[in-house]
Amino acid sequence: MKYKLTLLIFCLLLACNTIASASGSISGKVYLPNSERGMRIAMGEAGAGMMWDMSAPKKSRANKQADIWLIERGINFNALPYADVQKWYQSGTIPVNLPIYHTTTNEAGHFLFQDIPAADYYLMILDPHGDEIDQNLSEKLSRDELMQKLPHVDEFELFMVGMRSCLVQKITLKNGQKINIRPGFL
């Protein structure tokens, strides 16, 4: 009987370790307006148009990258000390032991999160060039939901978002899954 109990405990520990180590990846491409000489398509209520930064050197491209944040939806932000919230918003220091991940896009607009635990997440894209007009209804509702959960959201808007657009999508990552998303055009 003692042998069976020991074997059962060993199997449970092995199963828990396997489940805990299971992870997936999330990748995608953000379409940044970084074409030659700062060309950008602008859309508004009155229509659309194109703009160029004529003072930019020829054959140059904008080099600003988008910040990509992956935030688990089940986090209890109310338990965070204010000092941790300030460090996160003002310097990008992620609070310890929270399932929050950060990356930036490369020159082509690609991003990748690897070895991320399976969970439900908000994928937040902070684009240095984008306009809020480009969000669809689902992205708008996801952003509003995230903003209601974040502590001191006015400071988040000031320090994290600032003059950038903030696109939010909901993502569910399962064990071993590789998700390649195509966020809305920013």
C-alpha positions in Angstrom: 0.0 0.0 0.0 2.8 2.4 0.9 4.5 1.6 -2.5 1.2 2.4 -4.4 0.8 5.7 -2.5 4.4 6.7 -3.2 4.0 5.8 -6.9 0.7 7.8 -7.1 2.3 10.9 -5.5 5.3 10.6 -7.9 2.9 10.4 -10.9 0.9 13.4 -9.7 4.1 15.5 -9.2 5.3 14.5 -12.7 1.9 15.4 -14.2 1.9 18.8 -12.4 5.4 19.5 -13.6 4.4 18.7 -17.1 1.4 20.9 -17.0 3.3 23.8 -15.4 6.0 23.6 -18.1 3.5 23.5 -20.9 3.6 26.7 -22.9 3.0 28.2 -26.3 4.0 31.1 -28.5 2.3 34.2 -29.9 3.7 36.0 -32.9 2.4 38.5 -35.4 3.1 41.6 -37.4 2.2 45.1 -36.7 1.9 47.2 -39.8 3.7 50.4 -38.9 3.8 53.4 -41.2 7.5 53.4 -41.7 7.9 53.7 -45.4 10.3 55.9 -47.2 10.5 59.5 -46.0 7.9 59.0 -43.4 5.0 58.4 -45.8 1.8 57.8 -43.9 -1.8 57.2 -44.8 -4.1 59.3 -42.6 -7.8 58.5 -42.2 -10.4 60.8 -40.5 -14.0 61.7 -40.6 -13.6 63.9 -43.7 -11.8 61.1 -45.7 -8.3 59.9 -46.1 -5.0 61.3 -47.4 -1.3 60.7 -47.6 1.4 62.7 -45.8 5.2 62.8 -46.1 7.9 64.1 -43.9 9.8 66.1 -46.6 12.6 67.0 -44.2 13.5 63.3 -43.8 16.6 62.2 -45.7 16.0 60.3 -48.9 15.8 56.5 -48.7 15.2 56.7 -45.0 12.6 54.9 -42.9 11.1 55.7 -39.6 12.8 53.6 -36.9 10.2 53.7 -34.1 9.1 50.3 -32.9 5.8 49.4 -31.4 5.7 48.2 -27.8 3.8 44.9 -27.4 2.5 43.9 -24.0 0.9 40.6 -23.1 -1.2 40.8 -19.9 -3.0 37.8 -18.4 -6.7 38.6 -18.0 -7.0 37.0 -14.6 -4.6 39.3 -12.7 -5.8 40.9 -9.5 -4.4 44.4 -10.0 -5.9 45.6 -6.8 -3.3 43.6 -4.8 -0.4 45.5 -6.4 1.4 48.1 -4.3 1.3 51.5 -5.7 5.1 51.6 -5.9 5.0 48.6 -8.2 2.4 50.2 -10.4 4.5 53.3 -10.7 7.6 51.4 -11.7 5.7 49.5 -14.3 4.0 52.5 -15.9 7.0 54.9 -15.7 10.0 52.6 -16.4 8.5 49.4 -17.8 9.6 47.3 -14.9 7.1 44.5 -14.7 5.9 43.7 -11.2 7.5 40.5 -9.8 5.7 37.2 -10.4 2.9 38.6 -12.6 2.1 37.1 -15.9 2.9 40.3 -17.9 5.3 40.1 -20.8 6.8 42.8 -23.0 8.5 42.9 -26.4 9.0 45.3 -29.3 8.6 44.9 -33.0 11.7 44.4 -35.2 12.3 46.7 -38.2 9.8 44.7 -40.3 7.1 45.0 -37.6 7.3 41.4 -36.4 7.0 40.4 -32.8 7.3 37.1 -30.9 6.4 35.9 -27.4 7.9 32.4 -26.7 7.4 30.0 -23.8 4.3 31.7 -22.6 2.0 29.8 -20.2 -1.4 28.8 -21.5 -4.0 31.4 -20.4 -6.3 34.1 -21.5 -4.5 37.3 -22.4 -4.9 40.9 -23.5 -2.4 41.7 -26.3 -1.8 45.4 -26.2 0.0 47.2 -29.0 1.3 50.7 -28.4 2.1 52.1 -31.8 4.1 55.3 -31.9 2.4 56.5 -35.1 -1.2 55.1 -35.0 -4.6 56.6 -34.8 -7.4 55.3 -32.6 -9.7 55.5 -35.6 -8.2 52.2 -36.9 -9.8 50.1 -34.1 -12.7 47.8 -34.8 -15.5 47.3 -32.2 -14.0 44.1 -30.7 -10.7 45.9 -30.2 -12.4 48.9 -28.6 -14.4 46.7 -26.2 -11.2 44.8 -25.3 -9.4 48.0 -24.6 -12.2 49.4 -22.5 -12.3 46.1 -20.5 -8.5 46.2 -19.9 -8.7 49.9 -18.9 -11.3 49.1 -16.2 -9.0 46.5 -14.7 -5.8 48.5 -14.6 -5.0 50.4 -11.4 -4.5 54.1 -11.7 -5.5 54.1 -15.3 -5.0 57.8 -15.7 -1.3 57.3 -15.0 -1.3 54.3 -17.4 -2.6 56.6 -20.1 -0.1 59.3 -19.3 3.1 57.2 -19.0 2.5 54.1 -21.1 0.3 55.2 -23.9 1.0 58.9 -24.1 0.7 60.1 -27.7 0.6 56.6 -29.1 -2.5 54.6 -30.1 -3.4 51.6 -27.9 -4.9 48.6 -29.7 -6.0 45.7 -27.5 -7.1 42.2 -28.6 -8.1 39.2 -26.5 -6.1 36.0 -27.1 -6.6 32.5 -25.6 -3.4 30.5 -25.7 -3.6 26.7 -25.1 -0.8 24.4 -24.1 1.7 23.8 -27.0 -0.2 26.2 -29.3 1.5 28.6 -31.7 -0.7 31.6 -32.5 0.2 33.9 -35.4 -2.1 36.9 -35.2 -2.6 39.7 -37.6 -3.6 42.7 -35.5 -5.6 45.5 -37.0 -3.7 48.0 -39.2 -2.1 50.7 -37.0 
